[in-house]
């Protein structure tokens, strides 16, 4: 092989190796639970998740695309802009504000479907993280809201995690979890609560990253 050709092959190999070494870029598309509302810098979900991934040797960088107060409609409206950073994967954790406002689950479902459709089109692997509705809107509302997450995830071949806040009550009663893991508003986790959530969700995010690799 000629010297120039050898150099060209080596250069291509080096570039391929450099590309393979780049961390997986994960977009965290969510609301205040993702944004880290009420917490000091470094204590929110995204920095805590980043630290967990690093401890576990998962080569990924998480981008915080959480907007406090955002609904599924807001997430759908800004997903194209969020994809401008060209992520490889996305955690979609929206619906809490839809729930607080009593928005029709059919509308929320359509928005989540639209978000995952856009992620599919961009070749972005997705993890859809749900929430569980309380019973105050009635059993029909609860059934429709709770079902939309696994059904939308299945329709798009995305990973699914049942509840963002579920880990907080895995070993405690709701009252105990509220006292220990929640901020005074009773809606957002405190720093300790975030750590519990990340310990539970971290392996699912690692699974998401592995889908890209």
N, C-alpha and C positions, 0 to 999 in steps of 0.2 A: 504494500500500500504506500502511496506517495506521502511525503511529509505533510503536505497541505491537507490531504484527505484525512490523515491521522489526527491532525490538529482539530479539523472540523468535527470528527467523531467525538473526540475528547471534550470539546466545547459543548456539544449537544448533551453529552452525558453529565457534565457539570451543571448545566442549566436544569436538566431533569432532576438531578439530585437536590439542587437548591429549591426547586419548586416543591419537591416531595417533603422538604424539611419545613415548609411554611406551616404555621399553625392553622387549624381549622377555624374559620371565622363564624361565630355564632351570634345571631341577632336575637336579642331578648325583647320581643314586641309585647308590651303589656301596659298596665295602668299603674296606679300608685304602689301596688304590691311589688311590682317590678322596679319602679323608679326609686324605691327606698324612702317613701314619705315618712317624715317625722324622725328619721334616724341621722346620726352623725355620718359624715363622709367616711366611707369604708365599711359601714355596718349594714348597708342595704343588701338586697338579694343578689345583685350582679357582682359587686366586689366579693361578697362571701362565697358565691359560686365560683368565681375566678380562683380564689384561694383554695377551695376544695379541689378543683381540677388540677391545679399545680401540685398540691400535696399528693394526689393520686397518679401523677405522671401523665395526665391527659393533655396533649398538646393542642390547646384551643384558646382562643381569645374571645371573650364575651363582650358584645357591644350593648350598652344600656339604651334601649329604645322604649323605655317606659314613660308614659305621660300621665300624670295624676289627673283623675277625673275622666279618663278616656273610656269610651264605650266600644263595643264591637264595631259600630258604625264608624267611629273615629279611627279605629285601627285599620279598617278597610280603606278609608279615605287617604290615609298616609302611608300605606304599605308600599306603594310604588316609590315614594320618596325614600323610604327606609331601605329599600333594596338598592338604592344608588351606591351604597357602600360595598355592594357585591358580596354578601355573606354566602357561606357554603351551607349553613343550616340556620334554623330559626326555632326559638321557643315562643309559642303563642299562648299568652296567659291573659285573656280578656274575658269579660262578662260580668265581673263584680259590680260595675256601675250600672249595667243593664238590670241586674238583679235589684239593686237598691232603688232603681226608678220604676221597677215593675214593668219593664219593656216586654212586649210579646215575645216569647221564646222563638216563635217562627221567624221574627225579624232578626233576632240575634243569631239564629242558626244560619240564615241566609248570609249574614255578614261574615261569619266564621268560614262558611263554605267559599265565599268570595276571596277571603284572605288566603286560604289554602290553595285555591285555584291559581292565584297569582304566584304563590311560592312554587307550585308545580311547574308553571310556565317558565319560571326563572331557574329551574333545576335545583331548588333549595329544599333540602331535607327538613322535615318539620316534626316537632313535638308539641302536641296540643295538650295544654294543662287545664283541667276543668275546675269547677267549683260545685258545691252542692247547695241547692236552694233550700231555705227553711220552709216550713209549712204554712207560713202566714198568708201566702197568696192562694192557697188551696192545693189539693192533691194533683189536680190536672196540670196546673202551672209547674209544680215541682217535678212531676214526671217528665214533662216536655223539656224543661230546662236541663235536668240531670242527664237526659238521654241524648241531647244534641251533641255533646262532646265526643262520646265514644262512636256515635254514628257518623259524624262528620270526619273524624279521624280515620275510621275504617274505609269510608268512601274514597279517601285520598291516599290510602296506604301510609298514613302518618303514624308515628308513635303517639301513645295516649297515656296520660297520667290522670287519675281520677279527680284529685282535689289538691289545689295549691295549699290550702290551709289544713287539709286532712291530717297531716303528720302531727299537728299540735294536739289533737285529741286521740292519738293512737294509744296512749297509755294513761291519759288523764280524763276526767269528766270535763264537759264543756265549761263548767264554772271554774274548775281548777285550772284549765288551760287558759281561760280568759285572764285570771288573776296572775298567772306566772308568765305567759308568753305574749300578751297583747298590750299595746299602748292604751292609755286611758280612754281613747275613743271607742275601744272594743272592736275596731275594724281592722287596724293595721298591726302586724306583729312587731314586737320590740326586738332588740338585737339578739337576745337569747332565742326568741321564737324563730327568727330568720335562720339561725344556725341549725335548729331542728328541721326546718323546711329543707334547707340545702343538703343536709345529711340524707334526707329521704329522696330528694329529687336528683341529687348528684349522679347516682348510677344511671338514671334514665338519660341524663344529658350526656354522660359518657357513651351510652348506647347510641345516642343520636350522632355524636362525633364519629363513632366507629362506622356508621353508615356512609359517611363521607369518605373516610380513609379507605 
